[in-house]
Amino acid sequence: MIAKIAIFCAALAAVQVVVKSHLINTGTSAASRQQDGYGNYAFGYDIKDGLGATNSRSEVGDAHGNKKGSYSLTDIDGRARRVDYVADGHGFKTSVKTNEPGTAASAPAAALIASPYAVPVAPVVNHVAPASAVIGHAAPVAASAAYGRQEANLGYGLGYEAAIGLGHGFAHL
C-alpha cells in the first residue's frame, strides 16, 4: 500500500513539472568570465526573457586600466539600444545606436570631452579687499531716570524654525 502511494506521488509530481514547463517560458541566459593574474579580464552575459526582451553586456580590460565593451537592450515592442564604449588614457568615449523615439541624431553636443585641443580653464580667484581700521569712540548716552509704565513686548505667532536655523512663519506683536 505504501509503495502504491509513493508511486502515485511521484507520478503526480512528474505531471506537475511537465505541465509547468509548457506553460511558463522563463527565458535563457548565458554568462562568461575570464581573468588572469596580471589584471587582464573579459566578461559577458546574454539574457532573453520569456517574452522576447533581451539585454547583454561584454567588456575586456587590461592591466593598464584600459577597457572596451558594449551593452545592449531590446524591449518586446522592438525598441533597441546599443552602447559601445572605450575607456583608456585618452578618456571615455561612447557610441550609441538606438531606434527609440525622440532620439534622432541632430546637432552634436557643444561639450568637447577628452579632447587634446581643449583650452584649459583659468582658475577662479576671489580677492577680498583688506579691512581698514576704524578709529573712533562712542558718544555718551543720556538715559532718563523717569518712572512710569513700561510697555511689555509680548508676542505670539504661528511658525517654526528649520533645523538649519532659518525661521519661517508670521508673528503678531
C-alpha positions in Angstrom: 0.0 0.0 0.0 2.8 2.4 0.9 4.5 1.6 -2.4 1.3 2.5 -4.3 1.1 5.8 -2.6 4.8 6.6 -3.3 4.4 5.7 -7.0 1.2 7.9 -7.2 3.0 10.9 -5.5 6.0 10.5 -7.9 3.7 10.4 -10.9 1.8 13.4 -9.7 5.0 15.4 -9.2 6.2 14.5 -12.7 2.9 15.6 -14.2 3.2 19.0 -12.4 6.8 19.5 -13.7 5.7 18.7 -17.3 2.6 21.0 -17.1 4.5 23.9 -15.6 7.4 23.7 -18.1 5.0 24.0 -21.0 3.0 26.9 -19.5 5.9 29.2 -18.3 8.8 30.1 -20.5 11.3 31.9 -18.2 13.8 32.6 -21.0 17.5 31.9 -21.3 20.8 33.3 -20.1 24.4 32.7 -20.6 27.5 34.2 -18.9 31.2 34.0 -19.3 34.2 35.3 -17.3 38.0 35.1 -17.6 40.8 36.7 -15.7 44.5 36.2 -15.3 47.0 37.2 -12.6 48.2 40.3 -14.5 44.9 42.2 -14.4 43.6 41.2 -17.8 40.0 40.2 -17.8 36.9 39.6 -20.0 33.3 39.0 -19.1 29.9 39.0 -20.8 26.3 37.9 -20.4 23.3 37.5 -22.6 19.7 37.3 -21.2 16.5 36.7 -23.1 13.3 36.6 -21.1 10.2 34.6 -21.8 8.5 37.4 -23.7 11.4 38.1 -26.1 13.1 41.1 -24.4 16.9 40.9 -24.4 19.9 42.5 -22.7 23.6 41.8 -22.9 26.9 43.2 -21.9 30.5 42.4 -22.7 33.8 44.0 -21.5 37.5 43.4 -21.8 40.2 45.1 -19.8 43.9 45.1 -19.4 46.4 45.6 -16.6 46.9 49.3 -17.6 43.3 50.2 -16.9 42.1 50.3 -20.5 38.6 49.0 -21.0 36.5 48.3 -24.1 32.9 47.0 -24.1 29.3 47.3 -25.0 25.9 46.7 -23.7 22.5 46.4 -25.4 18.8 46.3 -24.6 15.9 45.2 -26.7 12.3 45.6 -25.5 9.5 43.3 -26.6 8.0 46.2 -28.6 11.1 46.5 -30.8 12.9 49.4 -29.2 16.6 48.7 -29.1 19.7 50.5 -27.8 23.4 49.5 -28.1 26.2 51.4 -26.4 29.8 50.7 -27.4 32.4 52.3 -25.2 36.2 52.7 -24.7 37.9 53.9 -21.6 41.6 54.5 -21.9 44.3 57.1 -21.4 42.5 59.4 -23.9 39.3 59.4 -21.8 35.9 57.8 -22.0 34.3 57.6 -25.4 30.9 56.1 -26.4 28.9 55.4 -29.5 25.1 54.9 -29.0 22.9 53.3 -31.6 19.1 53.3 -31.0 15.7 53.3 -32.6 14.0 54.8 -29.6 11.5 57.6 -30.4 12.8 61.2 -29.9 16.5 60.2 -30.2 17.2 61.0 -33.8 20.7 62.5 -34.4 20.7 66.3 -34.6 23.4 68.9 -33.8 26.4 67.4 -32.0 26.8 68.2 -28.3 28.5 71.5 -27.5 30.9 70.0 -25.0 34.2 68.5 -26.1 35.2 65.7 -23.8 38.7 64.1 -23.7 40.0 66.4 -26.4 43.7 67.1 -26.6 42.7 70.5 -28.1 40.6 71.7 -25.3 41.7 75.1 -23.8 42.4 74.9 -20.1 40.1 76.9 -18.0 41.6 79.6 -15.8 41.0 79.1 -12.1 38.6 81.4 -10.4 40.4 83.6 -7.7 38.4 85.7 -5.4 40.2 88.7 -4.0 38.9 90.4 -0.8 40.0 93.9 0.0 41.8 94.2 3.3 39.7 95.6 6.1 40.6 99.2 7.1 40.9 100.1 10.7 38.2 102.3 12.1 39.3 104.6 14.9 36.6 106.3 16.9 34.9 106.5 20.2 31.3 106.0 21.4 29.2 109.0 22.2 27.7 109.3 25.7 24.1 108.1 26.0 21.6 110.1 28.0 19.3 107.9 30.0 16.2 109.3 31.7 15.5 108.3 35.2 11.8 108.6 34.7 9.4 106.4 36.5 6.3 105.1 34.7 4.7 102.3 32.8 7.0 100.2 30.6 5.3 98.5 27.7 5.9 94.8 27.6 6.6 93.4 24.1 4.9 90.0 24.4 4.1 88.5 21.1 2.5 85.4 19.8 2.9 83.8 16.4 2.5 80.9 14.1 5.7 79.4 12.7 8.6 77.1 13.1 12.3 77.1 12.8 14.1 74.8 10.5 16.9 72.6 11.8 19.4 74.8 9.9 18.4 77.9 11.8 16.2 79.7 9.2 12.9 80.8 10.7 9.6 80.7 8.8 6.2 81.9 9.8 4.2 85.0 10.8 4.2 86.7 14.2 1.9 89.3 15.8 3.4 91.7 18.2 
